[in-house]
Amino acid sequence: MTNAELPELAEIFAPRTIGPTLIIEGFGAKLTVERGQLVIHDGFGPHRRTNKLSRIERRVERIIITAVDGYVTIDAMRWCKNVGISVVMLDPAGDVIMTSPADTYYEGRLHRAQALGSTEAVRYIMDRKITGQYEVSGHPKIKDHLIRLQHDVDTIREISAIEAKTSRYYWGSIRGTQVKFRGDVPEHWKTFQTRSSALQYAGKTPRKATTPFNAMLNLGYSIGYAEARLACHALGLDTELGLLHRPKEAKSHSMALDLIEIARPHVDQMVLDLVSERTFTRKDFYETNEGQCTVGSPLDREIIDRARKAVQEPLAEATEDVAHILADSCDTKIKKRTPLTKRTLKATH
């Protein structure tokens, strides 16, 4: 790190106004409790910042940790849960390591309904996803398949087939999207071509992005995935009992993967809006020795904030609706709760 870069670091880690999403980043981060207050300490080298939250603070809803190293105390986690703040931890590539919900509700009958499966719930999820894709792309064939989904399919296999077809039309409509840069960058960074990774060891998975466009999508999807996990906890759904996705590895949280499908088009639109209005620089992204591309700071902070705003409302509504569909399939009555949208409470006023 050169002296010339220190002013840029000072700007990246400058003190900030605490909003609904508080991001902890840099190196040597600490989340502790001192004299009844939550103390957040992060930054890089000499550029440090410290924020304190009292128990009556109600502006912060999420603490998202992207720091490379540091520690979080047990007292801090208990403090966050007691005051209603959820904690999300991401690794340097933007993948979700941990979610700690502030609100957890248990309903075993919903878990049983998840295990039995629900074509109606899967159809609802895909209807919301494909509707979102049509709103983003306007592709007429996506609308045709949406109509077919709503009227002409009866099995999860048929629903999955429609999803696969609409996905090809959808990403085809976005192909060629320009990503503007100031200065010299690799040529493949300048346009979106495909969601598949160019890294041989990654196979067909898009999780190892090799372009800035896909890196921004992946970070946004990670935030949506974390929000989906937290929403499942609030509604009493088991995050690991998926209706469409099936666990491929330990703790794959396949129900959260089901629900994030609804939020993906909202993340896509957010990234499309960002690339249309922004000219990026080489320092906005980091490329590993293998060629994997990730979002750098402070752009990652902006994408995390934008993504959470984009997915919060649709995920809240959809998670409640899916829980209600599953509740209807049970042989005993289950109260239809709306802790995320407060729809039930609003209807009584």
FENVENPE-V110883 format. One record per run of one state. SS is the DSSP state (2 for helix, 1 for strand, 0 for the rest). FROM is the first residue (numbers start at 1). LEN is the number of residues. Records with the same first field share a line. If there is no record, write none. Layout:
SS = FROM-LEN + FROM-LEN
This chain:
0 = 1-2 + 13-8 + 25-1 + 27-2 + 35-2 + 45-2 + 54-8 + 66-4 + 73-1 + 84-2 + 91-5 + 101-7 + 117-2 + 138-2 + 152-4 + 175-3 + 179-2 + 183-4 + 190-1 + 192-8 + 203-9 + 236-18 + 278-2 + 288-5 + 296-3 + 329-14 + 348-2
2 = 3-10 + 74-10 + 108-9 + 119-19 + 140-12 + 156-19 + 187-3 + 200-3 + 212-24 + 254-24 + 282-3 + 299-30 + 343-5
1 = 21-4 + 26-1 + 29-6 + 37-8 + 47-7 + 62-4 + 70-3 + 86-5 + 96-5 + 178-1 + 181-2 + 191-1 + 280-2 + 285-3 + 293-3
